[in-house]
Amino acid sequence: MTASGPTQATPVNLPREAEVIAFLRTHPSFLDQHPELLSQLEIPHGSGDAVSLLERQVAVLREENARLKQQFEQLVGHARENERLNGRIHALALRLMNAAGPRAVFAVLDGNLREQFGADRVASLVFAEPAFVEGAEVPQFAGREAPARAAFADMLAAARSVCGTIAPVQAEALFGDPGVTGSAVLMPLAGAGWDGVLAIASDDEQRYQADMGTEFLNYLKDIVALVIDPWVKRAAAR
């Protein structure tokens, strides 16, 4: 008797994965023409169970819909917050324009930023001489030659608001205490022949981050500079 060996299976030339993908992309209506495949094809699930291709498609669509809904809600939330912020800045601008004199301007600025914007500290420095004579000094006018200006030289040169932690020398110039911690927004002020700085500080180190947007801050600093400018003494022509 002749010993019989194991039966050799006839090789089947199955299409490669890339060919299947290319075919389905080229014929997107293939599964529409063969709907029975949707219920026959199974895809492993993370739980160990198998689901049909149709069920998997529905699940994917639901996940995508939930993601888009979340993005939309975030956009609406940002829009509403921006609207509220714009309204607060508009109200502050009106109060500043109605303030009678520089002392009133700085009082309005300090009080409003604390009450409406949640600031723990507010400080303003104008590196110029005042163009008025009053019964009391306005300490925010530090003078053109104030040594404190050196602490903000880079920011003033860049003419750009910065957010984050405050250097001890800046905290000393603004608040009289180099040990002040937390986070802050420093805004450069600029007028006709003068400059200065407006600081909004928080005890929360995470409140003002270096990557936060500064569009509304730039709007605010421009308003403050315009209101202060009439009270600045012009430098004598040389």
Backbone bond lengths (Angstrom), bond angles and torsions (degrees), N, CA, C in turn:
res aa  C-N    CA-C-N  psi(-1)  N-CA   C-N-CA  omega(-1)  CA-C   N-CA-C  phi
1 M - - - 1.462 - - 1.518 109.87 -
2 T 1.288 112.23 143.67 1.472 116.77 179.79 1.520 109.30 -92.88
3 A 1.336 115.75 125.25 1.479 119.42 -179.60 1.516 109.77 -68.36
4 S 1.285 112.38 133.91 1.478 117.01 178.77 1.517 109.85 -97.47
5 G 1.339 117.12 130.58 1.471 121.59 179.56 1.513 110.83 -85.35
6 P 1.311 116.84 -179.81 1.460 121.40 179.06 1.511 110.79 -63.92
7 T 1.285 113.99 143.96 1.465 120.68 -179.59 1.519 110.44 -68.77
8 Q 1.313 117.44 127.73 1.470 122.31 178.17 1.517 109.85 -85.54
9 A 1.347 116.21 122.05 1.475 119.77 178.63 1.521 109.53 -72.56
10 T 1.278 114.47 138.47 1.465 119.64 177.92 1.514 109.28 -71.95
11 P 1.355 119.73 121.28 1.467 121.27 -177.84 1.527 110.94 -62.89
12 V 1.325 114.25 140.31 1.467 120.71 178.87 1.515 108.16 -111.75
13 N 1.304 117.11 127.26 1.473 121.06 -179.86 1.528 109.62 -82.89
14 L 1.318 114.67 87.00 1.465 119.51 178.14 1.531 110.26 -80.21
15 P 1.334 116.94 146.83 1.477 119.00 178.35 1.517 110.44 -66.94
16 R 1.283 115.29 145.85 1.455 120.24 177.84 1.532 110.42 -72.29
17 E 1.332 115.02 160.76 1.471 120.56 -177.97 1.522 111.72 -56.76
18 A 1.331 115.70 -42.86 1.467 119.42 -178.78 1.519 111.17 -64.28
19 E 1.344 115.90 -34.22 1.462 119.11 -179.95 1.522 110.77 -69.69
20 V 1.342 116.33 -37.99 1.468 120.05 177.46 1.521 110.49 -63.73
21 I 1.332 115.76 -44.79 1.461 120.05 179.25 1.519 110.90 -61.86
22 A 1.337 115.98 -44.58 1.462 119.86 -179.96 1.525 111.08 -63.07
23 F 1.356 115.90 -39.34 1.464 119.57 -179.45 1.527 110.97 -63.84
24 L 1.331 116.74 -46.87 1.467 120.48 -178.99 1.523 112.11 -64.77
25 R 1.335 116.19 -36.02 1.464 118.84 177.50 1.517 111.60 -68.41
26 T 1.338 115.36 -35.42 1.465 119.89 -179.40 1.527 111.20 -77.00
27 H 1.335 116.52 -26.88 1.467 121.57 -178.59 1.528 108.89 -124.05
28 P 1.341 118.05 70.82 1.467 120.79 -176.14 1.521 114.30 -63.08
29 S 1.347 117.19 -17.83 1.469 119.39 -179.27 1.525 112.57 -92.06
30 F 1.338 116.77 6.20 1.467 120.10 -176.16 1.523 111.67 -59.02
31 L 1.340 117.13 -46.67 1.456 120.31 -178.58 1.518 111.87 -70.54
32 D 1.341 117.05 -26.56 1.463 119.46 174.30 1.527 110.33 -66.75
33 Q 1.321 116.20 -35.25 1.458 121.24 -179.34 1.531 111.89 -78.26
34 H 1.357 116.34 -18.28 1.465 121.05 179.51 1.536 109.29 -130.40
35 P 1.327 117.97 66.29 1.470 121.11 -175.20 1.518 113.91 -61.29
36 E 1.350 117.47 -22.66 1.455 119.02 -179.20 1.536 112.17 -62.85
37 L 1.338 116.55 -25.12 1.460 119.78 179.73 1.525 112.33 -67.80
38 L 1.336 116.25 -29.87 1.461 119.66 -178.03 1.524 111.85 -60.60
39 S 1.328 115.96 -34.73 1.469 119.01 -179.36 1.512 112.00 -89.60
40 Q 1.349 117.44 -18.25 1.467 120.83 -178.55 1.526 112.35 -87.49
41 L 1.322 115.89 -34.58 1.461 119.11 179.63 1.518 109.73 -71.83
42 E 1.302 117.30 137.42 1.461 122.30 -179.99 1.517 109.86 -124.28
43 I 1.337 114.79 143.51 1.466 121.55 -179.97 1.522 107.73 -122.49
44 P 1.335 118.22 126.57 1.475 120.25 178.15 1.520 110.57 -57.99
45 H 1.322 116.35 139.86 1.462 122.22 178.46 1.517 109.19 -108.10
46 G 1.307 115.44 158.17 1.470 119.77 -178.39 1.512 112.67 -59.06
47 S 1.322 117.76 -26.41 1.463 121.23 -178.82 1.513 112.59 -80.21
48 G 1.359 116.60 -8.03 1.455 119.85 -177.69 1.513 112.47 102.00
49 D 1.330 117.11 -18.23 1.453 120.58 177.36 1.517 109.81 -79.93
50 A 1.318 115.58 163.05 1.458 121.24 176.94 1.522 109.31 -109.30
51 V 1.311 116.59 141.96 1.460 121.99 178.81 1.508 108.28 -125.15
52 S 1.313 115.79 153.69 1.453 119.80 178.81 1.515 109.92 -72.04
53 L 1.319 116.00 160.92 1.462 120.69 178.26 1.510 110.88 -59.72
54 L 1.315 117.40 -38.83 1.458 121.43 179.70 1.522 110.82 -63.10
55 E 1.352 116.13 -44.40 1.462 119.79 178.64 1.522 111.25 -64.06
56 R 1.322 115.27 -38.32 1.459 119.45 178.80 1.520 110.90 -65.31
57 Q 1.326 117.80 -40.83 1.458 121.33 178.01 1.523 111.00 -61.88
58 V 1.328 115.37 -43.00 1.467 119.44 178.54 1.524 110.39 -61.95
59 A 1.348 116.77 -42.38 1.465 120.35 179.44 1.523 111.34 -63.14
60 V 1.349 116.10 -42.07 1.466 120.09 179.30 1.516 110.66 -63.43
61 L 1.322 116.64 -42.00 1.468 120.39 179.60 1.521 110.96 -64.69
62 R 1.312 116.60 -38.23 1.462 119.63 178.21 1.531 110.80 -65.27
63 E 1.334 116.51 -42.90 1.466 120.34 178.34 1.527 110.91 -62.02
64 E 1.330 116.41 -43.18 1.458 120.37 178.96 1.523 111.12 -64.66
65 N 1.327 116.54 -39.44 1.463 120.49 178.52 1.521 111.00 -64.46
66 A 1.337 116.66 -40.94 1.462 120.34 178.72 1.524 110.97 -64.70
67 R 1.344 116.01 -39.12 1.467 119.82 178.86 1.530 110.98 -65.09
68 L 1.334 116.93 -44.21 1.458 120.76 179.70 1.529 111.01 -65.39
69 K 1.328 116.49 -37.40 1.462 120.21 178.02 1.523 111.18 -63.39
70 Q 1.344 115.49 -42.07 1.463 119.87 178.81 1.527 111.07 -63.76
71 Q 1.341 116.90 -42.25 1.461 120.67 177.80 1.525 111.16 -62.35
72 F 1.326 116.22 -41.94 1.463 120.39 179.78 1.529 110.60 -63.34
73 E 1.335 116.61 -43.54 1.468 120.13 179.73 1.525 110.63 -63.49
74 Q 1.342 117.01 -36.87 1.462 120.21 177.37 1.518 111.24 -65.50
75 L 1.334 117.13 -42.14 1.462 121.15 178.58 1.522 110.96 -62.98
76 V 1.331 116.51 -42.30 1.466 120.29 178.21 1.519 110.20 -63.74
77 G 1.341 116.32 -41.76 1.460 120.08 178.84 1.512 112.14 -62.23
78 H 1.342 117.19 -43.22 1.464 120.68 178.09 1.529 110.73 -63.86
79 A 1.328 116.68 -40.41 1.463 120.25 -179.48 1.529 111.05 -63.71
80 R 1.325 116.25 -41.57 1.467 120.14 179.66 1.533 110.55 -67.13
81 E 1.333 116.73 -41.43 1.463 120.12 178.99 1.521 110.72 -64.66
82 N 1.335 116.93 -41.28 1.463 120.32 177.69 1.519 111.54 -63.41
83 E 1.336 115.59 -37.20 1.468 119.64 178.21 1.521 110.92 -64.99
84 R 1.347 115.92 -43.22 1.467 119.36 178.07 1.526 111.07 -65.27
85 L 1.326 116.74 -41.21 1.459 120.80 179.29 1.522 110.87 -63.75
86 N 1.328 116.76 -42.58 1.455 120.78 178.43 1.527 110.81 -61.97
87 G 1.333 115.84 -38.93 1.469 119.63 178.60 1.517 111.89 -65.04
88 R 1.345 117.53 -39.85 1.465 120.20 179.24 1.532 111.57 -67.10
89 I 1.330 116.48 -39.44 1.461 119.71 179.03 1.528 110.28 -67.74
90 H 1.326 116.72 -38.10 1.468 120.62 177.73 1.532 110.21 -61.96
91 A 1.338 116.51 -44.70 1.469 120.28 179.27 1.526 110.63 -63.95
92 L 1.337 117.07 -39.72 1.466 120.32 177.92 1.519 110.87 -64.23
93 A 1.321 117.61 -40.65 1.471 121.11 179.10 1.525 110.95 -60.03
94 L 1.314 117.02 -42.47 1.463 120.43 179.60 1.522 111.02 -64.70
95 R 1.321 117.37 -41.17 1.460 120.81 179.52 1.529 110.97 -66.62
96 L 1.312 117.39 -38.53 1.464 120.48 178.88 1.523 110.81 -65.72
97 M 1.320 116.95 -41.31 1.467 120.24 -179.23 1.527 112.12 -68.25
98 N 1.333 116.27 -25.18 1.467 119.78 179.19 1.524 112.61 -91.96
99 A 1.330 117.69 -2.88 1.470 120.74 179.82 1.523 110.29 -69.81
100 A 1.326 115.73 136.64 1.460 121.57 -177.32 1.523 110.06 -95.33
101 G 1.324 117.10 91.25 1.455 120.96 176.79 1.521 112.44 99.82
102 P 1.329 115.95 162.26 1.473 120.83 -175.65 1.521 114.04 -65.44
103 R 1.329 117.90 -35.88 1.461 118.10 178.74 1.521 110.90 -63.30
104 A 1.336 115.92 -39.36 1.462 120.25 177.52 1.533 110.90 -67.20
105 V 1.331 116.50 -36.79 1.468 120.39 178.57 1.514 110.65 -59.64
106 F 1.334 116.76 -49.13 1.462 120.11 -178.23 1.528 111.78 -69.95
107 A 1.329 117.50 -31.60 1.465 120.35 177.04 1.529 110.77 -66.52
108 V 1.338 116.12 -43.42 1.464 120.50 177.53 1.525 110.53 -63.27
109 L 1.320 115.68 -43.98 1.456 120.86 -178.77 1.531 110.66 -60.99
110 D 1.325 116.65 -47.13 1.462 121.22 -178.71 1.529 110.97 -64.05
111 G 1.336 116.40 -50.31 1.465 120.11 -176.96 1.516 112.82 -64.14
112 N 1.335 117.02 -42.69 1.458 120.46 -176.85 1.524 111.82 -69.07
113 L 1.321 117.28 -41.30 1.459 120.05 -179.55 1.529 111.18 -66.39
114 R 1.308 116.99 -30.59 1.461 120.26 176.86 1.533 111.15 -74.83
115 E 1.338 116.29 -44.86 1.458 120.48 -174.04 1.529 112.50 -78.20
116 Q 1.330 117.02 -45.28 1.458 120.99 -172.92 1.524 114.16 -94.02
117 F 1.325 117.17 -21.99 1.464 119.83 -176.09 1.531 112.67 -117.86
118 G 1.335 117.32 3.55 1.459 120.84 173.45 1.509 115.31 69.93
119 A 1.327 118.27 26.47 1.463 120.62 179.61 1.531 110.13 -76.44
120 D 1.322 116.36 141.86 1.460 120.86 174.04 1.527 111.34 -89.50
121 R 1.326 116.40 -27.60 1.462 121.94 177.90 1.522 108.78 -143.44
122 V 1.319 115.50 145.00 1.467 121.83 175.88 1.521 107.25 -136.33
123 A 1.302 116.86 136.18 1.470 120.52 178.44 1.519 109.04 -145.59
124 S 1.325 115.05 143.17 1.466 121.68 177.04 1.520 108.81 -130.37
125 L 1.322 115.81 138.73 1.454 122.01 174.72 1.524 108.41 -131.71
126 V 1.318 115.86 126.47 1.465 121.16 176.69 1.523 107.04 -113.60
127 F 1.319 115.83 117.75 1.459 120.12 -177.88 1.527 109.22 -88.91
128 A 1.338 113.90 72.32 1.469 122.41 -179.01 1.517 107.69 -165.79
129 E 1.331 115.12 170.48 1.456 120.49 176.79 1.525 109.33 -94.95
130 P 1.338 117.90 146.45 1.470 120.19 179.18 1.528 111.41 -74.53
131 A 1.327 115.93 147.81 1.472 122.04 -179.68 1.515 110.21 -101.34
132 F 1.336 117.61 45.42 1.452 120.40 -177.59 1.518 108.69 -157.40
133 V 1.302 115.66 165.09 1.460 121.75 175.26 1.516 106.87 -123.73
134 E 1.337 116.15 118.76 1.456 120.18 -178.77 1.520 109.15 -127.31
135 G 1.337 114.44 167.55 1.450 119.56 -179.42 1.510 113.10 -68.53
136 A 1.325 117.01 -22.25 1.468 120.62 179.78 1.519 109.23 -134.68
137 E 1.287 116.12 153.22 1.453 120.50 -179.80 1.533 110.51 -71.41
138 V 1.329 115.78 157.50 1.460 122.42 173.24 1.525 105.69 -111.40
139 P 1.331 118.34 98.98 1.467 121.61 -170.96 1.525 114.09 -61.49
140 Q 1.321 117.28 -19.08 1.474 119.07 179.62 1.524 112.35 -65.87
141 F 1.337 117.92 -23.01 1.464 120.96 175.31 1.529 108.11 -83.05
142 A 1.322 115.82 101.28 1.466 120.86 -174.39 1.522 112.76 -87.03
143 G 1.335 117.69 -16.15 1.464 120.74 -178.60 1.520 111.60 99.07
144 R 1.333 115.17 154.83 1.463 120.37 -177.04 1.527 112.74 -67.18
145 E 1.307 117.12 -30.71 1.463 120.59 -176.25 1.519 112.26 -101.81
146 A 1.317 117.81 20.92 1.468 120.78 -177.52 1.523 111.55 -61.79
147 P 1.338 118.69 128.30 1.470 121.01 178.17 1.525 112.62 -59.76
148 A 1.339 116.64 -25.71 1.465 119.98 -177.67 1.520 112.54 -63.09
149 R 1.307 117.25 -21.63 1.473 119.78 -177.37 1.523 111.88 -62.51
150 A 1.316 116.88 -30.37 1.463 120.64 -178.15 1.526 111.99 -60.05
151 A 1.340 117.40 -28.21 1.462 121.11 -178.91 1.521 112.14 -70.16
152 F 1.327 116.48 -16.72 1.466 120.74 -176.90 1.528 112.23 -121.27
153 A 1.329 116.14 14.02 1.467 120.75 -173.78 1.530 112.47 -57.74
154 D 1.335 117.44 -44.28 1.463 120.20 -178.09 1.524 111.21 -64.61
155 M 1.321 116.92 -44.34 1.460 120.85 -179.74 1.523 111.26 -64.56
156 L 1.326 116.84 -41.22 1.461 120.45 179.72 1.519 111.01 -66.72
157 A 1.324 116.75 -37.03 1.456 120.43 179.02 1.523 110.93 -67.16
158 A 1.342 116.47 -37.69 1.463 120.56 179.58 1.521 112.39 -78.69
159 A 1.358 116.54 -18.54 1.471 121.66 -179.59 1.526 111.18 53.95
160 R 1.341 115.89 44.57 1.455 120.40 -176.89 1.523 109.95 -139.86
161 S 1.329 116.07 135.66 1.459 121.17 177.96 1.522 110.08 -67.42
162 V 1.335 116.11 145.33 1.460 120.72 178.51 1.525 109.21 -129.41
163 C 1.332 115.78 148.47 1.459 121.93 -179.73 1.518 109.39 -126.36
164 G 1.318 115.99 149.88 1.463 120.15 178.12 1.513 111.00 138.50
165 T 1.319 116.46 -151.82 1.461 121.40 -179.86 1.532 110.34 -80.44
166 I 1.319 115.87 156.97 1.463 121.38 -179.80 1.522 109.23 -101.73
167 A 1.313 115.80 135.60 1.466 120.28 175.03 1.531 108.61 -69.06
168 P 1.343 118.19 147.30 1.468 120.70 -179.44 1.529 113.27 -53.87
169 V 1.357 117.88 -38.62 1.458 119.55 -179.18 1.524 110.70 -67.43
170 Q 1.326 117.56 -31.59 1.465 120.89 176.83 1.525 110.78 -73.43
171 A 1.342 116.61 -40.36 1.464 120.49 177.68 1.523 110.71 -62.43
172 E 1.328 116.08 -38.51 1.464 120.52 177.03 1.519 111.24 -62.73
173 A 1.345 117.08 -44.42 1.465 121.39 -178.90 1.525 112.04 -67.29
174 L 1.324 116.68 -37.57 1.463 120.67 -175.39 1.522 113.30 -84.53
175 F 1.332 116.23 -46.07 1.460 120.60 -170.66 1.525 113.97 -117.44
176 G 1.346 116.24 0.25 1.453 119.32 -179.93 1.512 113.70 71.54
177 D 1.341 117.36 17.32 1.458 121.02 -177.61 1.532 108.72 -146.93
178 P 1.325 118.03 108.43 1.468 120.43 -179.47 1.520 113.16 -69.17
179 G 1.323 117.49 -11.33 1.454 120.98 -177.98 1.514 114.39 -90.94
180 V 1.324 117.54 4.31 1.467 120.06 179.63 1.524 109.50 -62.91
181 T 1.336 116.13 129.52 1.466 121.11 179.28 1.519 109.87 -115.76
182 G 1.330 115.62 -179.58 1.455 120.78 -178.80 1.513 110.32 111.39
183 S 1.302 116.98 -146.96 1.458 121.77 178.90 1.526 108.93 -137.51
184 A 1.314 115.44 162.66 1.462 118.67 -175.20 1.518 111.23 -155.98
185 V 1.325 113.74 162.59 1.458 122.67 170.12 1.519 106.83 -113.23
186 L 1.326 116.36 125.77 1.463 121.49 176.29 1.521 107.95 -110.67
187 M 1.329 116.29 122.78 1.461 121.32 -177.15 1.521 110.40 -117.02
188 P 1.311 118.73 125.40 1.464 120.52 177.92 1.528 110.99 -75.87
189 L 1.315 116.01 134.06 1.459 121.65 175.51 1.527 108.22 -104.62
190 A 1.313 116.37 142.89 1.465 119.58 -179.12 1.515 109.49 -147.17
191 G 1.345 114.29 134.12 1.452 120.46 176.76 1.510 110.37 -135.48
192 A 1.309 115.90 -159.93 1.464 121.04 -179.25 1.523 110.04 -75.67
193 G 1.336 117.11 94.89 1.457 121.68 177.79 1.512 115.02 82.33
194 W 1.320 118.65 15.79 1.464 120.86 178.81 1.517 109.78 -147.43
195 D 1.320 115.71 164.34 1.451 120.50 173.35 1.516 109.32 -146.27
196 G 1.315 116.29 177.81 1.456 120.80 -177.76 1.509 109.84 -176.79
197 V 1.330 116.14 -169.91 1.456 120.72 -178.10 1.526 109.54 -144.75
198 L 1.332 114.99 140.46 1.464 122.57 173.48 1.514 107.30 -116.82
199 A 1.336 117.21 128.33 1.464 121.64 -177.80 1.519 110.22 -120.23
200 I 1.335 115.25 132.65 1.461 122.81 173.35 1.520 106.19 -119.77
201 A 1.321 117.12 117.51 1.462 120.49 -172.99 1.520 111.85 -120.78
202 S 1.321 114.93 152.41 1.467 122.60 177.68 1.518 109.11 -131.78
203 D 1.331 116.09 147.65 1.463 120.30 175.63 1.528 111.10 -72.51
204 D 1.325 116.62 -17.09 1.459 122.52 179.11 1.531 109.47 -81.14
205 E 1.320 116.79 119.37 1.470 120.41 -178.12 1.525 112.60 -67.58
206 Q 1.333 117.47 -19.54 1.453 120.93 -178.36 1.531 113.00 -96.57
207 R 1.324 117.47 -3.05 1.468 120.41 -173.45 1.532 111.67 -65.05
208 Y 1.314 116.56 -48.63 1.464 121.07 -178.08 1.527 108.76 -116.95
209 Q 1.321 115.23 106.87 1.457 121.58 -177.45 1.527 111.14 -99.90
210 A 1.337 115.36 155.21 1.466 120.39 -176.48 1.520 112.52 -63.71
211 D 1.347 117.81 -23.75 1.463 120.04 -176.51 1.522 113.36 -98.96
212 M 1.327 117.92 9.02 1.454 118.91 -179.33 1.528 110.80 -75.45
213 G 1.322 116.30 154.04 1.455 121.19 -179.14 1.520 111.99 -68.29
214 T 1.315 116.69 149.27 1.471 120.88 -177.12 1.526 112.52 -122.76
215 E 1.326 117.53 14.69 1.466 119.48 -177.44 1.524 111.54 -60.43
216 F 1.340 116.93 -49.49 1.452 120.28 -178.74 1.531 111.26 -71.09
217 L 1.337 116.45 -30.65 1.462 119.52 177.16 1.524 110.44 -64.70
218 N 1.326 116.86 -40.41 1.465 120.24 178.00 1.525 110.91 -64.65
219 Y 1.321 116.18 -37.09 1.469 120.79 176.45 1.524 109.57 -62.10
220 L 1.343 116.56 -44.17 1.460 120.86 -178.31 1.519 111.51 -65.54
221 K 1.333 117.86 -45.83 1.462 119.38 -177.06 1.521 111.88 -65.20
222 D 1.331 117.89 -33.03 1.461 120.68 177.79 1.528 110.86 -66.32
223 I 1.329 116.26 -38.81 1.470 120.35 177.98 1.524 109.97 -64.43
224 V 1.335 116.43 -46.65 1.464 120.52 -178.57 1.529 110.48 -61.48
225 A 1.318 117.55 -43.38 1.464 120.87 179.80 1.523 111.44 -61.89
226 L 1.324 117.73 -41.06 1.468 121.29 179.50 1.532 111.27 -64.44
227 V 1.329 116.71 -37.90 1.462 120.30 -178.68 1.529 110.81 -72.83
228 I 1.320 117.38 -35.68 1.468 121.05 -178.92 1.524 112.07 -76.89
229 D 1.310 117.05 -33.10 1.470 121.83 -171.75 1.531 114.78 -49.71
230 P 1.336 120.91 -43.50 1.473 119.26 -179.21 1.521 114.06 -63.08
231 W 1.337 117.32 -17.68 1.459 119.99 -176.84 1.523 113.02 -99.10
232 V 1.332 116.31 8.77 1.468 121.38 179.04 1.520 110.44 -95.80
233 K 1.318 115.50 132.30 1.465 120.52 177.12 1.520 109.69 -75.16
234 R 1.329 116.01 128.64 1.459 120.53 -179.05 1.531 110.44 -74.04
235 A 1.306 115.38 139.27 1.471 119.71 177.80 1.507 109.88 -66.26
236 A 1.336 116.21 142.74 1.463 120.55 179.54 1.527 110.20 -66.23
237 A 1.321 115.44 139.13 1.462 120.33 -179.88 1.528 109.61 -69.06
238 R 1.343 115.39 141.54 1.470 119.68 -179.34 1.524 110.75 -106.14
